[in-house]
Amino acid sequence: MKRVIPIAKPVFDREEFKTVREVLESGWLMNGPKVREFEEKFASYCGAKFGVAVNSGTSALHIALLALGIGPGDEVITTPFSFIASADCIRLVGAKPVFVDIDSSTYNLDVEKIEDAVSDRTKGIVVVHLYGLSVDMDPVLEIAEKYGLFVVEDAAQAHGGEYKGRKVGSIGHVGCFSFWPTKNITTGGGGIIVTSDDEVAERARLLRFNGEVRDYRHVLLGYNLLMPEIQAAIGLVQLKKLDGFVEKRRKIAKFYNEEFADLDLVLPFEPEYAKHVYHLYTVRVDAKKRNYILEDLNKEGVQAKVYYPIPIPFQPSYREFGFVEGSFPVAEKVAKEVFSLPVHPALSEEDVNYVVEKVKDILKQL
Ligand SMILES: Cc1ncc(COP(=O)(O)O)c(C=O)c1O
C-alpha cells in the first residue's frame, strides 16, 4: 500500500474511548456536567473567567459577535487571509467586513494598517492567530482603546499559543476556538468562546441555547448550538494533552527549520513576542514553482496543502462587495506562494524524516 502522510490527524488513546463510553452509559447527552467542566477548565487554561462551549468554531465567532451587540450598519475589521468563518461571522450578524492586508512575514493582520480602516461605523476587530502564531496584540489593543472598539481573537488554530507569555484567547475581549478534527486539540467537532466579561458570557450562553434561563423560560431569541456531552468529555481528555501536543509540534517545526535552512523556501517566522503552536507548518516558495512542488509531494505520499488559495474577499460568496484584484497585494501574493506540510503529533520520527527527504529531493530537482 502506498505510504500517505496526512496533513492532519487527531490523536486519541484509550482515555477518549473510555470517557465516550461513560457518557453514553450515563444517558446524559446534552446540557450536562461534562460541558460545564470543560468550559471551566478550558477558560481557566486560557486565563479567562468564563467559557461557553458550542458546536463549532464558526458558531463561537457568530455568537461572540451577537453577544457583543454587533449588527446591521456596523463595520468590523478583519484579515483577508484566513478560513472563511473569520469574516463570515461578521456578515452573519448583518455587519460589514472591512479587510486590512496582512504582513508578509507573519501572515497575520498588518497592525500598521488597521487604523486607516477605522470609520465612524467601526465597532470592532476580529484578529486571527493564523497557523498558530499570535497577532502582535499590543498595537491592536491600543487602537481598540483609542476608538472604543472590541477585539475578538479567532484562536481556532492557536490553542495553547502565547503572546508575551499570555495565552491567546484571553488577550482581547473574547476568544474563539474550534475543535474541528484537524485542530491542535479536537472534540470531534465543536467550539468555545472564552471571555472575562460576565455580561458577554451570559448573553452568549443564552444565545447558544434558545435564550433559555431555566426550564422553558426564554428571555431572548436564540439558537441551539450546544456542544454535546460526548464532545465535551473528549475535550477534557484532549485538554490534558494539549501542552504535550504543542511541544511535539514545536519540535517537528524546529527540525524542519534546521533541515530546510538552505533550501529556496521562506520558513515560518516566530517573532519574539509569540509562542508559535504550529497548527500548520507553512512555507513560501516562488509562485511559479508552488503547484509543481505540491503535486510532486502528494505523488510521493506527503499530503501538502494550501491554506488558503483564495483570499476571502475574492471568494464567490463575497462577490457582492465588488473587491477588485490588487486591493490586498500581500495577501494575494502570499496566497499564490504558501503551502503547508504535515506537523501534527501523530507523526513518527520516520514520517518526519521522510517529509524532509522528499521536500529536499523535490526542491533540488527544480
Ligand atoms: C481561523 C479559523 N476560524 C474559524 C474556523 C471555524 O471553525 P469550525 O470549522 O469549527 O467551524 C476555523 C476552522 O476551520 C479556522 O481555521
The ligand as a MOL file (V3000), in Angstrom:
LIG
                    3D

  0  0  0     0  0            999 V3000
M  V30 BEGIN CTAB
M  V30 COUNTS 16 16 0 0 0
M  V30 BEGIN ATOM
M  V30 1 C -9.1210 30.5420 11.5640 0
M  V30 2 C -10.3960 29.7520 11.6780 0
M  V30 3 N -11.5020 30.3740 12.0990 0
M  V30 4 C -12.6590 29.7140 12.2620 0
M  V30 5 C -12.7690 28.3700 11.9930 0
M  V30 6 C -14.1020 27.7220 12.0930 0
M  V30 7 O -14.1430 26.6230 12.9400 0
M  V30 8 P -15.1320 25.3960 12.6570 0
M  V30 9 O -14.6240 24.6700 11.4700 0
M  V30 10 O -15.0620 24.5860 13.9110 0
M  V30 11 O -16.4920 25.9810 12.4300 0
M  V30 12 C -11.6280 27.6730 11.5760 0
M  V30 13 C -11.6390 26.2210 11.3480 0
M  V30 14 O -11.8470 25.6160 10.4080 0
M  V30 15 C -10.4070 28.3890 11.3990 0
M  V30 16 O -9.3050 27.7680 10.9680 0
M  V30 END ATOM
M  V30 BEGIN BOND
M  V30 1 1 1 2
M  V30 2 1 2 3
M  V30 3 2 2 15
M  V30 4 2 3 4
M  V30 5 1 4 5
M  V30 6 1 5 6
M  V30 7 2 5 12
M  V30 8 1 6 7
M  V30 9 1 7 8
M  V30 10 2 8 9
M  V30 11 1 8 10
M  V30 12 1 8 11
M  V30 13 1 12 13
M  V30 14 1 12 15
M  V30 15 2 13 14
M  V30 16 1 15 16
M  V30 END BOND
M  V30 END CTAB
M  END
